[in-house]
Amino acid sequence: MKALKRVLENNRIILTRGIGLLILVLYFESRSYWDANGGELFAYVLYAIGLILVGIGSLGRMWCSLYIAGYKNRKLIDVGPYSIVRNPLYVFSFIGAVGVGLATETLTFPLLVAILFLFYYPVVIKREERKLEELFGQEYEKYKERVPSVIPNFSSFYEPERYEVNPRVFRKHMFSALWFIWIVGILELLEALKDLGYYTPIWTIY
C-alpha cells in the first residue's frame, strides 16, 4: 500500500494527464443525454457554468504562478492567494477540472473528475506539506496555524504593493495554466465532428 502511494505521489503529472486523456476518449465515444433528448437548455446551462469555472481555474492558476514561479521550495510564499489558502494551485485546479467536466454538458464527467481529484490529491497535498515542514520548520508551522489547507479564508488576504517576479519561469507556468481552456477547445472540436456526422457515439451519458 505504501509503495502504491509512493508511485501515485511521484507520478502526479503523468497520472493526471493520463486520466485527462482517458476522459477525452470516453467523451469521444459518448453523447450528452440532455443534448440528445430535448434538454438543450439544461445542456447549455451546464456548458456555461463549465466555462465560468474553467475561466476561474485558469486565471487562478496564473495568479498563483505569479507568486510561486521561481520561488518553489526556496521561499515560503504566504501572500496573495497563499495568504487565504495553503494550496491555492490545487484549489483552482479542482475548480478548472470540474469546469471542464461540466463543459461536456453532462453531470457524469464532472462527478467523475471530482471523485478522482478528491481521492488522489489529498495524498499529494500531505506529501508536499511534509516536505515544506522539513524545509521551513517553525515558519511553516506558524503558517499552517493561520491559513487553512484547502478552504479559503478571505479575511486573511494580504497582497504586497510590490513583488519581484521571475518572468521566464512565470511564462512557463502561464502556458500550463491554460490547459483547461485548450481541453475545452478539444471538446468543442469533438462535438463538431459528432454533429457533422463524421462518427457516431457509442453510448449516451447523463
Secondary structure, 3 states (H helix, E strand, C coil): CHHHHHHHHHCHHHHHHHHHHHHHHHHHCEEEHHHHCCCHHHHHHHHHHHHHHHHHHHHHHHHHHHHHCCCCCCCCCCCHHHHCCCCHHHHHHHHHHHHHHHCCCCCHHHHHHHHHHHHHHHHHHHHHHHHHHHHHCHHHHHHHHHCCCCCCCHHHCCCCCCCCCCHHHHHHHHHHHCHHHHHHHHHHHHHHHHHCCCCCCCEEEC
